[in-house]
Amino acid sequence: MTAAPTVSRSPRPVPGAPREYSFPRFERRVLANDMRLVVAHVPKLPLATVVVLLDAGAICDAEGAEGTAQLTAKMLLEGTESLDGAELAEAFERLGASIESNADWDAAAITMTTLVEHLPGAFDLLRDVLLQPAFRVREIERLKAERLAELLQMRAEPRGLADELFAKLLYAPSSRYARLEGGDEASVERIDRQAIVDFYRSRYVAGGTTVVVAGDVTTDRAEALVNQAFGKWEGRPAERVSGDTRPARTDRAVHLVVKPDAPQSELRIGQVGIPRNHPGFFPVNVMNALLGGLFNSRINLNLREAHAYTYGAFSGFEWRRQAGPFMIHTAVKSDITDAAAREILYEVDRIRSESVAPDELSLATSYLTGVFPIRFETTTAIAAALSVLMLHGLPEDYYDRYRDNVALITTEKVLSAAQRYLDPSAFQMLVVGDPNIVRAPLEAMQFGPIILYDAQGKEI
């Protein structure tokens, strides 16, 4: 019998040392009308991205008129005094420019990308969008109808319902954060043209505006374009609005949203987290990566690989100017809802009670530092990163030092972050599912009192 041939295998290549990385250089200037300008000259491609950042996020909504900030931002692209929405879209398309406008919790942002040669014409259109919005009633009513349709779809889809209601139940009832970012049916119905005009006049002012430009544009050229478009715009900065970040409860509870005959449960567990500009950001970020932020994190490996409970289970902090939610989320079959919750709590307790292994930490930090540079390959990504820098008041060298700061995190710092910033005694658990299947097992867990809700988040 002939012996099998011997196969020669060369050793696997070992990873080399990480290459040096520097975030694109950028300059800041303050213009005569108190607008702020931030420019990153990136000559790699003949493109430029412009972000106009305004202190007009959802946190600024008046009580009872939640959704005004998002509606106002979206209305900017629905027509100017001289062009209706279709004509405006066509004018940007003729320049090969993309543009979008929206508002999150902290800010409103208009983002435009175009070829550098078309920047003068694009800035002319951008000026009209920002300074001459028409706010036509028919478009307002159309966008309101779209929002109401979104809410209807959300109520019917367990995943979106769980995400929205978890935040609502996490914060004190008086907090703006306890209400939907885009408003609910009652608040959206109340918004009329005058409310949008008043919000626009108070929040869309030169003094509260930052323009970020990233691309093949020098700072002097960018300043000339911004001055030509917005030099006559005026307005003092609006007062910064702070939201109430107190939790609704300081003790644990199970919030069960009734979804009869649901074959699976949407499960959310968490608490109020920390703001983005927090000294504990880096150890918390690495700790979360190990717990549930990466595919090979503890929670995902436990629920997906070890127990086959789910296709994926993850955790994350929602980073805002103020403390956003920390949330662990997954979807599981109804009859194993309690078992999945137990495993999640087990992993939280484990990361708070014992140090992670050095090789486990190394895998997480290597991933975070390794993928970091490729996040900024486009002008859009660079402009977005600079917007985050400005919005949260981060240090100028933040992106240059990011990988070093991640690499400095030790197993002791991970343990300390978990013990300090995760508080299982105050966790809230939200389950969207069939109470006939999940209620008794959840009661047996003795996690906390069980409170029943309908799809609108009202107690039953």
N, C-alpha and C positions, 0 to 999 in steps of 0.2 A: 504494500500500500504506500502510495506516494505521500510524503509529508506535505502538509500545507505550507505554501510559501510564507516566509517571514516578511511581514510588512514593516517597513521602517517608518517610524513617525518622528518627526522633529518636534521638539518641545513647543508648547503653546507660547506665543509671544506674550511678554509681560507688558502691562501698561507703562508708558513713559511718564515722566514728570509733567504735571499740568503746565500748559503754556501760559506765559504772561498774558494778562488781559487788561486793557484799559478802556473804560467807557468813553465814547466820543467826547472830546472837549466841548464845553459850551460856555457861553457868556450871558450875563444878565445885564439888563439896562432898565432904567425907569424913565418913561417918556414924559413929555411936558404936561400931559393931561393925567398923569399918575397911573397910566397903564404900565404893566410890567411886561418886559420882553425877554424871552429866553431863546437863544439860538445855538444849535449844534450844527456846525458846518461839516457835512458828510458828503464829500464829492464823489463817492463810489458810483452813483447812478444819477442821471439827470432828472431826479425826482425831488419833490419836497412835500412834506406833510405839515399842515398847520393845525394846531389845536387852540381854540379860544375857550379858555376856562373861566367860568363865572361862579361867584358865590351865590348860587341859586338852586341848591339841591332840595330834595324832598323834606329835609329837616326844617326848611323855611316855610313850609305850608302852614296856612292859618288853620286853627282848629275848626273842624267841620268842613273844610275845603281841601282835604287831603287829595293829592293827585294834580293840584294846580301846577306844581313845578314841572312834572313830566309833561303835562299837556302844553304848557307854555313853550318848553324846549322843542317839542315835536312840531308845534305850530309854526316855528320859524321857517321850516322848509315847505310850508303849505302855501306860500305866496307872499310877495312883497307888494308895495303900493303900486308898482308898475307891471308886475308879472304875476300871473296865477301860478298854482303849484305845478301844473304840467309844463308851462312855459319856462319856469325856473329850472325844473329838472332837465329840460331840453337844453337850456343855456349852459348848464354845467357839463352835460354830455358832449356838447360841441367842443368844449375845451379838453375833453378826455379826463375830466375831474370827477372824483367820487366825493360825496359829502354826506354826513349823517349828523344828527343832533339828538341828544337825549339828556336826561338828568338822573343821577343816582342819589343816594342819601346825602352826599356831601357837596356836590357841584353839578352844574350844567356844563356840557361840553359840546362844541361844534368841531368836528374833525373833517378836514379836507385834504385830499392828496391829488397832486397833478404834476405834469411836466414843468420843469423850472421855466421854460420859455413861455408857458401860459399863466405864470403866476400873476402878472399885472391884471389880466382880465379876470382871473379867478378871485383876486382880492376885491375887484370892483363888485362882483356878485356877492361875495362874502359880506362886504359893507352893507349892501342893500338887505341881505338876509338879517343881519344883526341890528341895523339901525332903522330899517323901514318895513318891519313886518306888518302885514295887512290885518291879520287876525279876523279873517272873514267868518261870519257866523256859520255858514253852511259847512265849512271845513272843521270848525270847532265841534259842531254836532256830529259830524262823521267820525272824528277821532274819539269823541265820547262814546259813540255807539260801538266802536271797535274795542274800547276798554271794557265796556259792559259785556261784550261777547267773550273777551279774554277771561273775565271773571267767571262767566258761565262755564267755560271750558275748564278752568281751574277747579271749580267745584266738582266737576265730573271726573277729573283725573287725579287719582290719589297722590301721585308724587308731588305735583305742584301744590295741591291742597296741603300736604304735610309740611312742605317748606314754608309756605305763607303763614299757616296757623301756628307753627312752632315759634316763630319770631313774635307773633301776636301774643302768645300765651307766656312768653319769656319775660317781657318787660311789664312794669307797672302800668295799669290801665290808663293812667293820665299821660303816659309817655307817647310822643309822636312815633317812637319805634314800635309801639304796640299796635299801630295801624298800618295798613298796607302801603308800601312805598308809592304805588300808583293810584291809591285811593280805592274805596269800595263803592258799591252801588249807590248808597245814599250820598256820599261826598261828591262823587263824580257828577251825579245829577244836579247838584247845587251849583256847579261851576258854570258861570256864564262869561260872556265876552268881557264885561267890565272887570270881573275878578282876574282874568288873564292879563288885561291891560294894566291893572293896578300892580299885579305881581311883577310884570315886566318893568314897569317904571321904577319900582323900588329896588329891584335886585340886578337888573341889567344896566350897569353904570360903568363908566370908564375906570373909575377908581377901584373897582372890585374885580378887574379883569386882567388875566394873564394870557399873553399870546406866546405859544411855543412853536418854534419853527425848526424842523430837522430836515436836512437835505443839502443839495448842492447850492447853498445860498450863504453868502457872507453875512456877518452881523450887520454891517453898514447897509447892505442891500435890503435885508429884512426890515431894518428900522425905517428905511425910506418907504417901503411898501406899506408898512403899518401906519406910518404917519400920514401918507397920502390917503389911505382909506379911512382912518379913524382919528386923525389929528384934531378934528373939530368936535369930537365926541367928548362930553363932559359928564360930571356926576361924582359925588363923593362916595367912598366905599360904604356899603350898607353894613349895619351892625351884625357881627357874627352871631348866629343863632346856635345855642347849645341845647341839646336834648336831655331828657331825663333818662339816665341809664340804670336806675334802680330796678332790681328784679321784681317780678310780681309776687314771688314767694321766696322765702329763705329756707324752706324745708321741701323735701321731695314730694312729688305727686305724679300720678299717671293720668294723662289727658287722652281720653279715648274718643276719637271722632268716629261716630257710627257710620259704617259703610256696610249695610246688610248684604250677605251673600258674597262678600269679597273673597276671592280665592287666596289672596295674600295680603300681608300687612305692610304698610309703610311705617318704618320705625325711625324715630328721631330721639336722641338723648343728648343733653348738653346743659349749658348755662350761659350767663352773660360773660363775655371774654374781656379782652383788653384793647385799648386803642392802638392804631398803627404806629404812632410815634411814641413808643413805650420802651424804656430801657431794657425790658425783658424780652424784646422782640426776637432776637437771634436764638437764645436758648429755648424759647417757647416754639419757635418755628421748627427747630431741629427736633425737639421733643414730639411735636405733632407729626412730623414726617415719620418718625419711628412708630408712633402709636397708630396712626391711620391715614397719614397724608400721602403715602406712596403705595404702589401696587404690592410691594413685598413688606408692607407694614404689618404690625402684629394683629390688628383687628381683621384686616383682609385675609391674612394667612390663616387665622383661626377660623373665621366664619366660612370662607370660601374653600380653602384647601383642606383643613383638618376635619371640618364638620359638613361640608357641602350644603350649607344652609342657604347660600346666596351666590349670585354671580359677582358681587362686589360689595364691600363695606368700607367706608372711608370716614375720616374726620377732618375738620378744618375750622379755622378762625376766619370770620368775615371781617376784613380789615377796614376800619372806618376812622374818621377823625376822633370819634368817641367809641366807647366800648361796644363792639358788635358781638353777634352771637358766636359761641363755640358750639359746633353741632357734629354729632356722629350720626351717619345716615346709612340706611340699607333698606332692602325690601326682601321679605321672606314669606314662605308659606304660612298661612294662618295658624296652623297647629304647632308651629315651632317658634312663634313670636316670643314666648317667655324664655325659651332656651337660648335664642339668639341674644336677647337682652342680657341674660346672665353671663354669657361669654364676653359681651362688650364690657360689662361692669368688671368682670374678672381681669380683663386686659388693662383697664384703667387703674384698678387697684394694684396690679402687678408693676406698672411703670412708676407708680407712686411709692412703692415699698421696697424696691430693689434696683440696684444699678444695672443699666443695660450692659451687655458685653462689649468690649472694645471693638471687636470685629463687626458687630451689628451697627454700632455707631459709625464706624469707618465707611461702611457701605452707604449709609444714609448721607453722610456729609460729602462723600465722593460724588454721589449722584447730584446733590444740590449744587456743588461747585462746578461739576462737569458740564451740566446743561445750562448753567447760568449765561455764558457768553453767547450761545446760539439763540437766546431769547431776543437779541437785539440786532437781528440781521437786516431789518427793514427800517425805512424812515418812519413808518407808522409805529413800530414797536419802540423806537428811540423816543419819538415824541410822546408816546403814552408813558414811558418811564420817567421822562422829565416832568410830565404833568403830575405824576404821583409824588415826585420829589418836591414840587412846589406846593401841592395841595396839603401835604402832611408836614411840611417844614423840615424835611430830612437834610442832613449835612451834605454839602456840595460833593464830598468825596465818598458818598454813601455807596455808589455802584462800584467804584474802584476798590473799596475795602470790603465789599460784600463777601467775597470768597475767603478772605482772611478772617473775617468775623465768624463765618460758619466753621472754619477749620479750628478756631479757638475753643469751640464748645467741647467740653469734656463730659464723661459719664456722670461726674458729680453735678455739673450744671444742668444736665438733663433731668436728673433725679430732683434737684432743687426746684426746677421750673414746674415739673409735674406736681410736686407737693404744694407749691405756692399758688399755681394758677389753675389747677383742676380741683374742684371741690365736689366730690360725689355726694356729699351730704345735702347739697343744694341742687343736684341735678333734677331736671324736669324730663319726663319721658312722654313722648307723644306717639300714639299709635292710631293710624287710620286703618280700620279693619272691621271685621264682623264681631260684634260683642258676644254673640252666641258661642263663638269658638274661643276668643282670646281673653274674655273677661275673667273667668274663673282661674285659669293658670296665672294671669297677672296678679290677681288678688293673693294667690298662694305665694308669690314672690315676696310679699310684704314690703314692696319698694316704697309705697306711700298710698295715700287715699286715691281712689279712682273717681275721676270726674268725667261725665259724659257730655259730648257736644254734638251739634248738628254740623252740616257742611259749611255753615256761615260762621262757625266758631261760637255759637251761642249755647250756653249750658242747657242741657235737657233736664 
